[in-house]
Amino acid sequence: MDMPLKLLFFYVSAVFMAVFLAICVLIIATTDEYPVIVRSKKEKRFVDPVSGEEILFASITDTPTKKLSVVVPAYNEESRLPPMLEECVEFLESRSQQNGFTYEVIVVSDGSTDGTVKVANEWCRKLGVDKLRVLELETNRGKGGAVRLGVQSARGSVILFADADGATKFSDLSKLEQALSEKIGVDYVKDDVAGLLGLAVGSRAHLEKESVAQRTLFRTVLMYGFHFLVWLFTVRGIKDTQCGFKLFTRETARLCFDSLHVERWAFDVELLWIAQNLDIPIIEVAVNWTEVDGSKLTPFWSSVQMGKDLALIWLRYMIGAWKIKDEKIKID
C-alpha cells in the first residue's frame, strides 16, 4: 500500500470513528438508563362487566394470591382470541379441580380498535373477575409494552405469557411447568416459588426443518438471518427466542420486565438477554405449534425493524446508555 492510500485509509477510519463516537455520545445523552413506564389512571384499573365497578389491579410487588397468572397480549384479536381463551380456560378449569391450584387470566388489549375488549369482557362475565380480567390500554404500546403491564398487574406465583393467536397448544403448559420445577427444584403448586429465579421458554426449534420445507426461499433467508443477528448481538444458547409461550417465576418476571426497554417485536430478545445477564436459570422446552392466519407481522419490514432493534440493544447496553436495574443481583 503506497502512502496516498495509507493516508486515505487513515482519514476514512478517523472519520468513521468520529461519527461512531458522536452517535454514541448522542445516544447516551438522549436515552434514559432505565425504562420510564407510564401508566394512566384508567390503565391501573379494570372494570367488572357485571357490576360496572372499577377495581384497582394488583401489583407485581404484592404478595401473590394465585398460583398461576396467564397474560395474553391482544391487538385487534376479536377473531383469534375466542378459540385461544376457550382452550386456555378449559385446561385451567380442569386443573383447578386439583387441590391448591388457582389461576387468573389477564387479557391486555393493546389499544385495539375492533371488538377485542368486548370479546374479553364476555369471558369475564362468564368466569368472574377473580379468574379473568381485562386490561385496556388507551394507546398501542407494542406487544412488549402490553405484556409488561399485564405482568406487572399479575397475582400469580408464576406467570405465563401466551400469545392470543393460540398457535401453541395450551396444554403444553404442563411441559413448561415440569421443566421449571426441575430447574428450580420446587413444584409451584405445592410450595411457594415466587421469590425463586427461573424461566421456562417454549421453543419451536424442533419444527425448523418442516418450516423451511414449507416456506419460500426469501422467508427462509430472513429467518436464518434473524437467528444469526440474535446470536451475534444478544442471546446465545437459546434456539427460539420469539415463541410466545414463556413461564416465569414471579421474581424473575419482576426483575426482567422492570428493566425491559424494547416494547415492540424484539422485546423477547432483550428480555432473555436481561435474564442471562442476571444469571437467571433458563430452560428451553419443545412445544406443539401451528401457524394461525391473521399475523400482524410483515416478513420483510418486520425483519428489518427487528434487525435494527437487535443492533441498538447491543449498542445501547455496550456503551452504558441502557442498564439493568438489578444487575448486581446474581445467583450464587
Secondary structure, 3 states (H helix, E strand, C coil): CCHHHHHHHHHHHHHHHHHHHHHHHHHHHHCCCCCCCCCCCHHHEEECCCCCCEEECCCCCCCCCEEEEEEEEECCCCCCHHHHHHHHHHHHHHHCCCCCCCEEEEEEEECCCCCHHHHHHHHHHHHCCCCEEEEEECCCCCHHHHHHHHHCCCCEEEEEEECCCCCECHHHHHHHHHHHHHHHCCCCCCCCCCCCCCEEEEECHHHHHHHHHHCCHHHHHHHHHHHHHHHHHCCCCCCCCCCCEEEEEHHHHHHHHHCCCCCCCCHHHHHHHHHHHCCCCEEEEECCECCCCCCCCCHHHHHHHHHHHHHHHHHHHHCCCCCCCCCCCCCC
